[in-house]
């Protein structure tokens, strides 16, 4: 995988004598896959030079995939000057976060209206296809690309790209969710905000992380809510996630090359104090990096990208949001922001009122203000969860509070809420965060948590002595028996490594040899004491968005953990069916019996 930086600056371009070494153009990164597939990450002003280079290469037609993190100007302003989109025969697929209203094509066309630019988007000669993304995993050639919402005043996605045994994450623009640790944390401290813990899992173990690091800790207090990271936070996050190389990115336009040198030096010292071997540098225009691949996953067809996201977003319009906000001014601000996306709001005076509302339909979102002396948000949150009961699964319950109460609340979020919205916030920020909360629930998929003793589990996997790559006939045999016995089209024996679930046996030739752990059902199954059953993915609020359901069109799943003598769940035996299935007691017994055989093969017992 080849990665070249064409624009590294944030917010606005700043070419000049003080930015010669690191560059003054805004975000644009070129990625070349081992099979030649071209990816472009963001289309800031750096895209103009990339476009000229592509045209000068002489290769025709030029085909590529443009992934836009979000549509702020510093990430799209190069599009009208990107030469390949003006040439007949060239083809470009353009991806960006799915919004709640305006479609991607309309948003991009806005900056090319006649008032701003002489050529309209409609008159471009290349073939352009537009794809709107939720949090999901998609296949592109040999690569798997996983998306995750970031914390920014506009709906923004980060991208993790995995191909041939290497991984690369592109994360810009992103502000720490837990502002109490935005300027870093102690080495032994856990992340206070669960969204920061999830962010660490998204980037965990990547070979290269390109991450927004626009501010320093000293600068951040005057820029809270602007949607960008501090260098200290990024270094701590990368060390915690065991990232191998960190490229500081989205440089502040006011920072000179010499000042960036000092920032890098301080970042390296910070990582060294943590005992980390993390390699840190500042991304520079023209810089070329190579990530060496060792193997290639088999190609999978592209999913139908835009229609599902469009249908899901339409489902949100008209949904109810419950507001427990005693301050009238704050409530009016939030209501106005949510109404702009077609959402209905109801203010609650007390938690008991939710019972009457549930008789009609469960809410899509609950926002609760924490205001000591007026309303205890934590207590209110617990009351709402009790009132909602089983229907609460998947409903975001969000606490709103002043930054002074953040540390107290962040420590309780895992039990009492799904997120925390800190004041001060703008109406645009409320609207963006609500979109992310709601769209995330509709995508019906979230990566599995890591087991409590994940280091011990990983050590147990490695001690098995089973080669990570390649299937083995002894496991193929078990999978074939499972498929015949349970009358399913697909069965597999899998091992779960640090970042991937790897197929060691299957009843079918070809198919997936591995899957990113964050996209794998196996990662959820190993957390269970017994089998995990999904009778009908179309009706499943938690797992229905998994890639094997959304792309390969399976409807049901049954899996069971495979354990070592010491009890570590190292893998799974699982089956898939194209039809809804309950998997009765006899089916489950067959699965358990075959899992016992697979376990004996793994641990070497006769």
C-alpha angles and dihedrals in degrees: 000000000000119000124189127181116224098165128018105163125103135223098002137004115268111183116170146101094300095054102044098114101044097027138239103237122105128249120320127134128179119213123188117197121215089254091053097258110152121222123183117196111207127342106234122147090292088072091076093068091042090053091051090050092050092051092047092053089075094224112138135227101025111216125180150143121244116202114193117196091203137333103255111133097255088062100044106025092099093059096089088052098045102114100202093067091061095059123091113237095029116117129206131179111204121202130188139148116295111247129203098245127001114057121236094251092054092048093052091044090056095075090047096056114128092257090064108023136019097226121062125217090242092060096057112120101216121087108258125190122188125213125184117207138206125187099302147118120252135179121236113179105304094341132093113213119196122192130205132182114249129206105259135127088253124052102271137178131205118209130220114192121195126183136149096359096309131099136203129185126200112196119174135163105022136143121198111263093215103057092190087071098035090110094048138279140240114277094245095045123105121227107269095210118062090215089062089050088052090048089055090052091051092058097032116141098353117159091224130019119191103192137176107253101162099146140043124225090257092055098043102079090067092047103048111147095020091112105244138114132241120236090239093055092048094050092049091046093049093048092049092048092048093238113178102211129016124200112194106220145176091049116206109261090229094055117100126213091257091051090050089053088057091048091053092048091052091047092053091049090051092052092046091054087058091053091246125150090207112147110224130191139149115253112247130196111261093019113142122204128184126206109195115226122211103188141003130234115227115266119264127195118259113260119242092269113190109030099064092048091047093050093047094050091050089056089065097060109101094018119139125248118193117216124199095183116139095186108086096207093052092045092052091050092051094044092052092050093050095044089060088068095047095258123144120224134203124189117222123213092192138357094256090069090069090072092068092047092051090061086072102037139317115266121255092221139005121207116193125187117219108210114158111223091023107044132357102221094192092053091045090050092054091048092052092050091051092049094047093045117171090357089068093078108116096006110123112230107192129192121215117202148145117273089247089070096042099101093051092049098042090059090058101041097098088063104030110031147005098233146358127231112199128204137269094060133152127228089252090054092051091049093048094047092048090052091053093047093048099041090048090057091050094051084065097209136095129169116259122258117250116256116259092251098036095151090055092046092051090049089052091052092053093046090061088076091219113147109248094220126060136026124267127219093229089062094038087058093055091047091051091052091049092050093050095042095049096034095234130144095227135035129163145177111220140183121210114221129179096285106004143048106224125203111229096172139014140168091229134065116238117005127117117339091188143352132207108267091235089059096043129106087202089068088061095042094057088061091063127091091216137004124330114220128192106184097184124007092197089064098038115106095191107040106019094103096060115131093241090058100037098041107024094035101230114157106196139033139191122184138166129196122250112218139197124230088267092054102255114148102229101166148337146251107217142169133201132202132192090222132061111268136179096203100219129213094281092050091050092049091053089050091049093048093051091045089056089054092048090049091054090051091051098049095038101245117151 
